[in-house]
Amino acid sequence: MDARSSAQDAETDSSSEAAEATEADASTSRASYSRPFLASDKIAEVFRESGNSETSGGDAEEGNQSGAPEDGAAASGGDQDAGAQEARSQAAEESEATLEEIALWVDQLGSVEFAAREQATAKLRGVGKRALPVLERTSRDHPDLEVRMRASDVAKGITGGETAGRIDAFLAGNDVSLDGWEVFQTILGDGVRIRELFVDFLMRHEKVAASLEGTSKDRESAFQQTIVSVQRGMFVEQRTPTEADLIALILLANDHDMPITRVEENAIFTVLRRDATAKLLTDAQLAGPFRAMLGGWISRDDVVNRQEILWFALSWDLAETLPLAMNTLEKETDPITLGMALQAIARFGEKSDVPGVAKFLDDSRPASEQQYAGGKLVQAFVCDAAAAAIILLNDRSLAEFGLNEAAEHPKYGFIVQEIGFPIEDPKPRQEAIEKLKKELLSE
């Protein structure tokens, strides 16, 4: 009894230690299974760096992958050890097959005997990736349709089986080399939802994933093909764009060295108006990186439709649009666009932004249509929008300066159409701006 008790105690202690070690390993793994996303103003530089460097991790990963099954195949019992050893021995023989043997097995795919075809299929699957070139060539060039189809099926089984296993390991938080993951992870960070999104992205947009570690030219080609693919899905196949579709477009648009035309920019807006945007912005793990990528895109120097971008940013509460709004004050002459930029500044800006806005206090160009209010015909000018922005940036009320207090808006800062003054009487506007200059700009 004492001996058995001691043995049981020892076994319990050993199991406890093993469990603690396993828990510690898992804790370490979980700790590394997290990474913050990149700030919007840092994303473009990632693409510049990736375009200037060659990555060689693929070959190393292939070596790791080929060794992984053996490491994980150790069994605990004698019979299991023997069976595993025999299986490994057979797998080793198949993986070491010569090109002549591989070619012979491929030829046997056309055998009239079912058993011969099945044996050849098993042998080729055992060889794995090394058989792919011959299989792909056979599936393309062999004169017999049946052989072409069988070769294609075997090739798909090899690539599909390996890909499925790697993706399972990847989703479990393991380090697995997948096309584009390094750049994707650098920009969006790491986490459970990030990896799930990446797998969907990789399956739907393989060329985009491959282009992430390439050049801007590679990304431009992938971007154009993705737009065509997504639009075909929307307008021909009546398929709603997915989060992966939207991520593919916005991610590539963060490469500021990749040109984007007006038509392509409009295509992005078309996708942004669909459900995928709301899903990403309300996802606890994905909202942050998605907002950062939106900020990286709208900070491009070549954005064309600033009104659309500003409206979208205000609608979705994107503070990342502030640099674009301030930049618009320097570059844009259209009064409607200036009015929207001033709304964004009022909504997301700070008191330190007032000097950039104040220069528009003398701009008397119409920023809205004429309309009736209180029985009088009124219209908002650019100077009215500038005044409203300055007042709100100073945490003051519009009513204090003679502007319509009802024009204040929690999402849009203020409504441009609601801050106008009577067309026939310039005095109220003059008094409001003079009071503003005296109280808020005299410092």
Order of alpha helices (4+ residues) and beta strands (2+ residues): alpha-alpha-alpha-alpha-alpha-alpha-alpha-alpha-alpha-alpha-alpha-alpha-alpha-alpha-alpha-alpha-alpha-alpha-alpha-alpha-beta-beta-alpha-beta-beta-beta-alpha
